Amino acid sequence: MTYRIEIFLPLVEDSEAAFRNLRRDLCERFGGLTAHNRAPAEGVWRDGNGTEKDTIVIIEVMTETLDRGFWRDLRHRLESALGQKEIVIRAQTVERL
């Protein structure tokens, strides 16, 4: 089975170093990645009585195994490094055609 992992990484102050380290680490571990960063996306959500938004880059990795512990630890490290309450990392199964 093949998985597509997507990381929704907010562009915040000082996120460039975290992005550079993430890119290096994922390339070393998975052999490559795709970063959708030419036209950053915008995430919008309700938080209490107000609306919040982030400009995000989506980073995508394909892998044959799903190491949930690795992705959970990575999410916690990114949340800490970027001062975020939650960073979304999601996995989807992929059928290769």
matplotlib code that plots the C-alpha trace (Angstrom):
import matplotlib.pyplot as plt

x = [0.0, 1.2, 0.4, 0.4, 1.3, 0.4, 1.7, -0.1, 2.7, 1.8, 4.0, 4.8, 7.6, 10.9, 9.3, 12.0, 14.5, 11.8, 10.8, 14.5, 15.1, 11.8, 12.7, 16.2, 14.8, 12.0, 14.3, 16.8, 14.1, 11.8, 14.0, 12.1, 9.0, 6.7, 6.2, 3.2, 4.6, 4.4, 0.9, 0.5, -2.9, -5.0, -6.5, -9.5, -11.3, -13.4, -11.7, -14.1, -16.0, -13.6, -12.2, -8.5, -6.5, -3.0, -1.1, 0.2, 2.5, 1.5, 4.3, 3.6, 5.5, 4.8, 5.7, 5.0, 4.6, 2.8, 4.9, 2.3, 4.8, 7.2, 4.4, 3.0, 6.5, 7.2, 3.8, 4.7, 8.2, 6.7, 4.0, 6.7, 9.1, 6.4, 4.5, 1.3, -1.6, -2.0, -0.4, -2.4, -0.6, -2.8, -2.4, -4.4, -4.0, -3.1, -3.9, -1.2, -2.5]
y = [0.0, 3.5, 6.6, 10.2, 12.3, 16.0, 18.6, 21.9, 24.2, 27.8, 30.5, 32.4, 34.7, 32.7, 29.6, 29.6, 27.7, 25.1, 24.6, 24.2, 21.6, 19.8, 19.6, 18.2, 15.6, 14.4, 14.2, 12.1, 9.8, 9.4, 10.3, 13.4, 15.6, 18.0, 21.5, 23.4, 26.8, 28.9, 30.2, 29.6, 28.5, 30.2, 28.3, 29.8, 28.5, 29.7, 30.0, 31.0, 34.1, 35.1, 33.9, 33.0, 32.5, 31.3, 31.4, 27.8, 25.7, 22.1, 19.6, 16.1, 12.9, 9.4, 6.3, 2.6, 2.5, 4.6, 5.2, 7.0, 7.6, 9.4, 11.6, 12.3, 13.3, 15.4, 17.2, 18.0, 19.3, 21.5, 22.9, 23.8, 25.2, 27.4, 28.3, 26.7, 25.1, 22.5, 21.6, 19.2, 16.2, 13.8, 10.5, 9.1, 5.8, 6.1, 3.7, 3.9, 3.8]
z = [0.0, -0.7, 1.4, 0.6, 3.7, 3.6, 6.1, 6.3, 7.4, 8.4, 7.2, 10.3, 11.3, 11.4, 9.7, 7.0, 9.2, 10.3, 6.6, 5.5, 8.3, 7.5, 3.8, 4.6, 7.1, 4.8, 1.8, 3.8, 5.2, 2.1, -0.8, -1.8, -1.3, -3.1, -1.6, -2.9, -2.2, -5.4, -4.4, -0.7, 0.4, 3.0, 5.9, 7.7, 10.8, 13.7, 17.1, 19.9, 18.7, 15.9, 12.7, 12.3, 9.2, 8.2, 5.0, 4.5, 2.4, 1.8, 1.9, 0.4, 0.8, -0.6, 1.4, 1.5, 5.2, 7.8, 10.9, 13.0, 15.9, 13.5, 12.2, 15.7, 16.9, 13.9, 14.4, 18.0, 17.0, 14.3, 16.7, 19.2, 16.7, 15.0, 18.2, 16.9, 18.8, 16.1, 12.8, 10.6, 9.1, 7.3, 5.5, 2.5, 0.8, -2.9, -5.7, -8.3, -11.8]

ax = plt.figure().add_subplot(projection="3d")
ax.plot(x, y, z, "-o")
ax.set_aspect("equal")
plt.show()
